[in-house]
């Protein structure tokens, strides 16, 4: 057996692993993971039964084991734009800063930006994410190397132009084919119409049909701002959610991001269609969308609500621990309900609800489930005392307390060590500098 952080086999082998001495809730347990990456046994006496079978052992005293976190809406490669433009009006931010810089992106930029995002997510306990951006074949390469799970789609934007529609269809079809050809069960494709205000109804109809025909997720921004709802009603006579339904874009495969300005009828419609919603509280508060996502209406309607960070140009980090806290306290504050979105629900949003929304394994630590497991250090001031582990996780912890991360039974971080981290930081920094230089030379 091996437990040494300097043993490369701990990171590269998918052999069986025995985690000893951790806690799940208020129970002290051991966890045995077989060579397929599946949790085979959990309990207090598991180490005695399985020690001889385990190829590797992780001593996990003073840790709390939780399911790996799931980030339900990102633009991962925007890590390269972190801090580039802050504290601006939304449209000015987009038109004067973000879009002009993105025009100079290359596939290699997206590769390094996604590598950096995966590194940051692993370090803060996230093992799966749902991504929409450009040059997504390069993003898929980064996800493949990282060891985490990704649902990837090309950001499909046409503004009603026929030539643009043809190129976006081709980019989407090529990405789906490419990902399927990778034969990596951790990476799945999706179709990604950006939003009802950037993709007209006839093009949304293609996206809805393609999602159904290929049985893949449809990832879209929905009712993020009040203005887009006003404009949609003026142009089409209905809310964005109803428009999407008319275009065949609402189903159990749909994950809609933001939803700050959803109306009660929209929430009921999303529930009827089996859709999922990704809550992005930090990004929405920073960009002053003016209204908290109507979690009370979504919850009472029965919509599955997951948690997300959005991209690093509007958040500016990928720490879902921070997102859990802001989601819980933001909902209480805005809707004036002090018992709304309790800690247990916030943790579920970041774990099981996210896994359900993405249609991936994980989301819970139970026998027979994929071993997507995060060990959180209890040897930290913010985790003492431990009256309520879930409360501590949501209200006092941060991603910095994550010590060890496994995805599908593979160790990605052990006692805060991630192989190749220095090279990723250097490559991403160089890519960001190169992007800025190209943009400056073309202005």
Secondary structure by P-SEA (a helix, b strand, c coil): cccccccccccccccbbbbcccccccccbbbbbccccccccccccccccccccccbbbbcccbbbbcbbbbccccccccccccccccccaaaaaacccccccccccaaaaaaaaaaaaaaaaaaccccbbbbbcaaaaaaaaaaaacbbbbccccccccccaaaaaaaaaaaaaaaaaaaaacccccbbbbbccccccccaaaaaaaaaaaaaacbbbbbbccccaaaaaaaaaaccccaaaaaaaaccccccbbbcccccccaaaaaaaaaabbbbbbbaaaaaaaccccccaaaaaaaaccccccccccccccccccaaaaaaaaaaaaaaaacccccccaaaaaaaacaaaaaaacccccccccccccbbbbbbcccccccccccaaaaaccccccccccbbbcccccccccccccaaaaaaaaaaaaaaaaaaaaaaac
